[in-house]
Amino acid sequence: METFGRKPGPLSLSALLVAAGLGFLGGVVGASVVRQSGGDTLPLLGGSTPEQSSPRASGPTSDPIADVVERVNPAVVSVIVTKDLPKLEEVFLEPFGRPFFGPSPFRLRLRRPSGETEKQEVGGGTGFVVSADGLILTNRHVVADTEAEYTVVLNTGEKVPARVLARDPALDLAVLRVDKRGLPTIPFGDSSAIRVGQTVIAIGNALGEFRNTVSVGVISGLGRQITAGNQTTGQTEVLDHVIQTDAAINPGNSGGPLLNLRGEAIGINTAIAGGAENIGFAIPSTEASRVLADVRAHGRIVRPFVGIRYIVITPAIAKANDLPVDHGALVLQGGEDEHAVIPRSPADRAGIQERDIILEFDGQRIDEQHSLASLIRQKKVGDRVRLKVLSRGQEKTVEVVLSEAR
């Protein structure tokens, strides 16, 4: 998996990944912070096909949105996260010693670990069924805790244990399985054919409490790039080419479907902008369908990688750092123990070094509209690709064989 360095300069938009976590005041807190990378990209998802309403939307009292919701709702599920946590017991402390008669008016009531544990609900999100034999798609950050247990609540209210089959190392996606057959499903639509302004429907477990909440909006933008940072772990990742919508998305909606008027999932709801209204983001269905195909074929998500850490060069970054070019991927060390070039990776074997700039990937210029991560995702493990690299002031072309991200 390629890792992205922090981008210098002001960041203008903060947001939250929209998994629900049980927090203070009995409420819900988001799991991670997301910030828009400098400069929105232009719409990249070209083409269009006219939206069609549900076949039921033909009578004088029919409503195409309500018809779609009625049809797909049974396939939208809630994901509940539980974990063994220390059980607390109530004790009283007498700061001035125990009095002779009755309790002290100064005694303190405290809660401390009892030495036992109990299962507690610690978070939640949304998912939707993508195969009748029990495969469910959600966000990786909803099921990121490898020590937690997961339960799926079906639209009927039935609770079914779920296990995580795969967590995507590159995108915020994960696949679950439940031992149920004959489940209703939601098909994927073609996210490459959507248009700005078309109507969309979001369904999810809002606030981790209100199951299958429905909201309606439009596609507000395409090809957005956001940087997601987990407030707890400090880890960051870049999500590019995501869909922007003004359909209301709330904490707990993570992993729910973003639907067109055919009842097809064209996106997976992932993040909302903090400090703003009606700015949400969804991962395109084309990415999700590839993930599902990998799980079906290999039992895991297979991602190719080059093996570098880098930042995307923009004209502003080039000017601020006196770089010789205003585009490309600058290979840089991450944290203190994070190599710029992963040892024994394809990049390492090709002789790529820290401070090199990868200008092109298989003939495609790397810039804000064509990120290195998105270009790598279009390839397969074992593919041979040519990289144009600017190294120590000299351009050269090297060939790498993509290996599997672990």
CORTA-V885006 format. One line per field, one symbol per residue. ss: DSSP state (~ for helix, > for strand, _ for the rest). phi: phi as a letter, one per 20 degrees, with the letter a starting at -180 (. if undefined). psi: psi as a letter, one per 20 degrees, with the letter a starting at -180 (. if undefined). A space follows every 50 residues. Layout:
ss->???
phi->???
psi->???
This chain:
ss->__>>_________>>>>__>>>_~~~_>>__>>>>>______________ _____________~~~~~~~~~~~~>>>>>>>>>>>>>>>>>>_______ _______>>>>>>>>>>>>>>>>>>>>>>>>___>>>>_~~~~_____>> >>>_____>>>>>>>>>______>>>>>_________>__~~~_____>> >>>>>>___>>>>>>>>>>>>>>>>>>>>>_____>>>>>>>>>>_____ ______>>>_____>>>>>>>>>>_____>>>>>~~~~~~~~~~~~~~__ ___>>__>>>>>__~~~~~~________>>>_________>____~~~~_ ______>>>>>__>>_>__>_~~~~~~______>>>>>>>>__>>>>>>> >_>>__
phi->.fddffefnfdecdbcfdeecfcfmmdccfebdccffgnfefgdeenacg fdeggfecefdfcffffffffegfeecedddcbfcgeececddefdnfff cmfffdfddcdcgendcbfcfdraacbbfdbfeoecdbefffdfffeedc cddfffnfdcfcceebdffdcecbcdcdeccmffcdfeeeffdecfoffc cdcaegmmcdflfdccacfeacmfccddcffeenfcbdddleedcdffcc goegnfeddefendfdadfcbcfembdmccccffffffffffffffedmb edcfbeocdbcfedgfffffdlefcdbodefcfeffddffdfgmegfffe nfcfnfceecclnefebfecffffffffedgnfecddececlndebdcdc dfdefd
psi->pqpprppqrqpipqrpplqpqpbqjjbpqqhrqpqpqpoqrqpinrrqpp pqrqhimhrhjqohghggghhigiipqqoppqqoqppqqpqppnhkrprh orqpijqppqpqpiirrqpqpiarbqrqpiqijjpppaqhihkhoiirqp pporhiipppqqqohqppihrmqqprpqmqqkqqrpqqroiijqqpiqpq ppprmpjjhnqlppqqbrohrqkqpqoppphghjqqqporkqppqjpppr piipirqoqajikqoiropgqqpqjrqkorqqpqhhghhgghhgghhijr popqqglqqrqpprhgggghjlqiqkraoooqqdahkoqhpppjrggghi jprqiqoohqolipppahinqgghhhhirqpiqpqppppoolipprpqpq oprpp.
